[in-house]
Amino acid sequence: MHRYSGGSVDIVHIDFYRLESQTEIEEAGIEHFLWEDPALVLTEWISRFPDFEKSVLMDLSAKKAFRVSLAFVPDQDGLRSLIIEAWDQAARTWVPAGPIFSKTFGRTSS
């Protein structure tokens, strides 16, 4: 977990890939950053802990959550897709995060 300060809002980066158990999440005090800290929290691999991820999403009454997915496009050498979704609290599901929520891109030659 890393905190970056200096701008108008602090950024906290949490990499769940490095965690092994729910106990480690609790011992690291991650809940504090998600529910009490005013920082922008960026998580990676939170899906490794589906119960914890679900508890976070269900308790976002006044906050917003976005999911950004970057993946290789099958059978398209060098192409990647970028998808941005927002958590819809009422529907309890991910939805497109605006008019431009999906993009496919690749390397450009110089």
C-alpha positions in Angstrom: 0.0 0.0 0.0 1.4 3.4 -1.0 0.2 6.9 -0.4 1.0 9.7 -2.8 0.6 13.3 -1.6 1.2 16.6 -3.2 -1.8 17.3 -5.4 -5.3 18.6 -4.5 -6.1 15.1 -3.2 -3.9 12.3 -1.9 -3.9 9.0 -3.8 -3.7 5.6 -2.0 -2.7 2.6 -4.2 -3.5 -0.8 -2.8 -2.3 -3.9 -4.6 -4.4 -6.9 -3.4 -2.2 -9.2 -5.5 0.4 -9.1 -2.7 -2.0 -10.1 0.0 -2.7 -13.7 0.9 -5.7 -13.5 3.2 -8.6 -11.6 4.6 -6.6 -11.3 7.8 -3.8 -9.4 6.0 -6.5 -7.0 4.7 -7.7 -6.4 8.3 -4.2 -6.1 9.7 -3.1 -3.5 7.1 -6.1 -1.3 8.0 -7.3 -1.2 4.4 -10.9 -0.7 5.5 -9.9 2.7 6.8 -8.7 3.9 3.4 -11.9 2.7 1.7 -14.4 4.1 4.1 -12.8 6.9 6.2 -9.9 8.4 4.4 -10.7 11.2 1.9 -8.1 10.1 -0.5 -8.7 8.7 -4.0 -8.2 5.0 -3.6 -6.9 2.9 -6.5 -7.0 -0.9 -6.1 -5.5 -3.7 -8.2 -6.6 -7.3 -8.0 -9.3 -6.7 -5.4 -11.2 -9.5 -7.3 -8.9 -12.0 -5.6 -11.1 -11.4 -2.5 -14.6 -11.6 -3.9 -16.3 -11.4 -0.5 -14.3 -8.3 0.5 -14.9 -6.7 -2.9 -18.6 -7.3 -2.6 -18.7 -5.7 0.9 -16.9 -2.7 -0.4 -19.3 -2.2 -3.3 -22.4 -2.7 -1.1 -21.3 0.0 1.3 -20.6 2.9 -1.1 -23.6 5.0 -0.1 -21.9 8.4 -0.7 -18.9 7.4 -2.8 -18.3 6.4 -6.4 -16.5 3.4 -7.7 -15.1 2.8 -11.1 -13.6 -0.3 -12.6 -11.0 0.0 -15.3 -10.1 -3.1 -17.3 -7.2 -3.4 -19.7 -6.9 -6.6 -21.7 -5.4 -8.0 -24.8 -7.8 -8.3 -27.7 -7.9 -12.0 -28.8 -6.4 -12.7 -32.3 -5.4 -9.0 -32.7 -1.7 -8.8 -32.2 -0.8 -5.7 -30.2 -4.3 -4.5 -29.7 -5.7 -3.9 -26.2 -9.1 -2.9 -25.0 -9.8 -0.4 -22.2 -13.2 -0.5 -20.5 -14.3 1.9 -17.8 -17.4 1.0 -15.8 -19.1 2.7 -12.8 -20.8 0.9 -9.9 -24.5 1.4 -10.0 -25.5 1.2 -6.3 -29.3 0.9 -7.0 -28.9 -1.9 -9.6 -25.9 -3.4 -7.7 -24.0 -4.0 -10.9 -21.3 -2.4 -13.1 -22.5 -0.1 -16.0 -20.7 1.8 -18.7 -19.2 4.9 -17.2 -20.4 7.5 -19.7 -20.5 8.0 -23.5 -16.9 6.8 -24.1 -16.5 3.8 -21.9 -14.8 1.3 -24.2 -11.8 1.8 -26.5 -9.6 -0.5 -28.5 -6.1 0.7 -29.2 -2.7 -0.5 -30.4 0.8 0.7 -31.0 1.4 3.5 -33.5 4.4 3.5 -35.7 6.7 6.5 -35.6 
